[in-house]
Amino acid sequence: MRTAEFDYDLPQECIAQTPGPRGESRLLRLDVDGRTEHRHVGDLPNLLRAGDLLVVNDTRVIPARLLARRRQTGGSLELLLVEPISDERWIALAKPGRRARPGTVFDLDADLHFTVVEKLVGGKIVAEFSQPIEPHLDRLGHVPLPPYIHRPDQPRDREDYQTVYARQPGAIAAPTAGLHFTTELIDSLESAGVSSTAITLHVGIGTFRPVTAREAEDHQMEAERFEVSAATAAAIERTRAEGGRIVAVGTTVVRTLESVSLRLGAIEPTTGSTDLFIRPGFRFGAVDLLLTNFHLPQSTLLMLVCAFAGRQPVLAAYWEAIASGYRFYSYGDCMLIDRARSL
């Protein structure tokens, strides 16, 4: 299928640059018949059923963006940590990449520096730090806000760009569907009979990478690390046995559960990585409903949503959301989507 089939025009003013009050976002409901309804995220206890299971991603965003100076010339370099190799060595993205030549030393402060060890494909490098970097990230790191947020990160982003249930450090982007939840909303869902459980998927640079291939099938996904615990697997099995629905909070949860289901034939305790590219034609076996934000045109995330509910109903809902003044992307509003009966 052509990547251009997942395009739409979005006015710049629709892209949220700052978050609204947590727990008060607008919610566009898209049901199994393609009908829409305008609600708010606080209505979730009434939109879900007793016995449903909410599955969230408890990854925690690390301040992975570092600003450095080349030791010899003073030239600036922006480093985005991607994945650890060891305490001192990380795979990272360097900008501008031409300055990150192997052997070049960059200073972060008077006591901490890194050396470019190797250049990899896709603009990545291997950076070796003079000492373990993670203990210094809170002091030196910046929140890695998405490129469509056109402002520097601010101190409040450290809380705003983090879910209230974030537990496992390792992501360089937030699982943004979870940003709508407050502890009070989770308690209200529990009181309504909707329980919750968590998987972990550390969101990586793939969430920022555009699909540049003309044919969507030619796009290669970046692998991301995940974990499904024994408690989560048991909760999902119990919910299925009792007739409840699995409600994924975000595309990262969908990709994790569907990856495990494909690999093992059921949701079982496991760890690993996934580069699963979900696009129209995919057969879902693990998730019944999806709570998700609005996604970029021609992105893998939009393709996943279209696979879940149908390209035409999803794009029609997007056009309706634009006309109705919804806020888009990471700090924007959300949708609650039923899985289509058949596609």
C-alpha positions, -999 to +999 in steps of 0.1 A: +000+000+000+012+035-007+024+056+022+005+086+007-028+068+014-023+078+051-018+115+045-040+144+058-037+181+061-033+195+096-032+232+104-001+241+125-024+257+151-038+222+159-005+209+172-004+212+210+028+229+222+019+226+259-003+201+278-037+209+290-049+200+325-042+164+330-075+144+331-095+170+312-086+162+276-113+159+249-120+123+237-133+114+203-151+081+205-150+059+173-173+029+177-172-004+158-197+009+132-176+040+125-199+064+144-183+092+164-191+108+197-175+138+214-167+131+250-139+138+276-113+115+290-130+118+324-160+099+308-140+067+306-156+050+336-189+053+317-175+044+283-159+011+295-176-018+312-171-035+345-148-064+339-127-047+312-089-046+318-069-014+311-033-022+300-009+007+304+028+011+296+048+019+327+080+029+310+096+061+324+111+088+301+147+096+309+162+131+302+181+116+272+190+148+253+225+160+261+242+192+249+280+189+244+310+209+231+338+195+210+369+197+231+392+210+203+370+236+187+341+243+210+316+233+183+282+223+197+267+188+194+233+175+205+232+139+216+201+118+220+207+086+240+190+056+223+200+024+240+227+014+265+254-011+256+271-009+290+272+017+318+296+038+299+287+030+263+255+040+245+240+040+211+230+076+204+219+100+177+243+129+171+232+163+156+249+175+134+262+141+125+292+154+105+308+165+138+306+131+154+337+115+138+352+085+155+379+095+180+364+130+186+360+140+223+330+161+235+327+177+269+294+177+288+309+196+318+343+200+335+342+164+348+323+144+322+330+138+285+324+112+259+343+099+229+328+089+196+338+052+192+320+043+160+295+056+134+266+033+127+239+033+100+209+056+103+228+085+118+236+066+150+269+065+168+285+046+197+295+071+224+318+061+253+314+082+284+342+089+308+320+075+336+285+060+338+261+086+324+228+076+340+236+091+375+242+125+358+211+126+335+189+145+360+216+172+362+227+174+326+199+159+305+170+175+288+135+161+282+136+148+246+104+165+233+092+156+199+104+177+169+069+192+163+070+209+197+087+241+186+101+253+220+129+244+243+121+219+271+110+235+304+114+223+340+077+214+341+081+190+311+099+166+334+065+160+350+042+168+322+059+144+297+056+115+322+027+093+330+015+091+366+023+054+367+058+056+351+080+031+369+107+016+346+133+041+333+144+036+297+122+055+272+132+085+251+096+093+243+065+092+264+037+067+258+015+097+253-019+081+256-011+076+292-005+113+298-043+118+301-046+098+333-046+110+369-046+088+399-081+100+406-093+088+371-076+054+377-094+051+410-127+060+394-122+033+368-114+008+395-146+018+414-165+012+381-151-023+379-124-016+353-091-029+366-056-021+353-023-038+347+010-028+330+035-039+304+068-022+298+080-010+264+108+014+262+098+038+235+127+045+211+136+067+182+112+048+159+084+070+172+101+100+156+112+084+124+090+093+094+080+067+068+100+078+037+094+048+016+068+052-012+054+018-004+046+014+033+058-023+033+093-011+026+096+008+059+118-009+085+107-004+121+132+002+149+132-026+176+121-016+211+126-036+243+096-049+262+086-069+292+053-087+301+052-098+337+035-129+351+010-108+369+000-090+337-003-122+317-025-137+344-047-106+345-052-107+308-060-144+308-085-139+337-102-110+319-106-131+287-120-161+307-146-138+323-157-121+291-140-088+297-123-067+271-086-058+268-082-020+265-048-009+253-036+025+265-015+035+235+000+020+204+030+008+224+007-016+244-009-028+212+025-036+196+037-054+228+006-075+233+002-084+196+039-092+193+037-116+222+005-131+209+021-137+175+053-152+190+038-174+217+002-179+206-010-164+239-001-136+263+025-152+285+053-138+308+082-128+285+109-102+277+124-093+244+123-068+216+098-061+188+100-045+154+064-054+145+050-031+119+012-031+122-006-018+091-039-025+074-043-062+068-029-072+102-051-097+122-054-086+158-056-113+185-049-095+218-066-061+220-102-051+218-102-013+224-075+013+219-071+047+237-046+067+217-037+103+207-039+117+172-009+108+151+013+124+124+003+120+087+020+090+070+033+077+103+035+040+114+013+050+144-015+062+121-011+031+100-016+010+132-047+029+141-061+024+106-053-013+108-073-014+140-104+004+129-102+009+091-085+036+071-116+055+060-133+056+094-101+068+111-093+095+085-129+107+086-126+109+124-094+129+120-110+154+097-139+157+121-115+163+150-097+190+130-130+207+122-140+205+159-108+221+172-091+190+188-055+193+199-031+169+181+000+148+189+018+142+222+003+170+243-030+168+226-064+151+229-073+115+224-095+089+208-112+057+222-115+032+193-133-001+190-116-027+169-134-032+136-153-065+132-135-073+100-112-055+076 
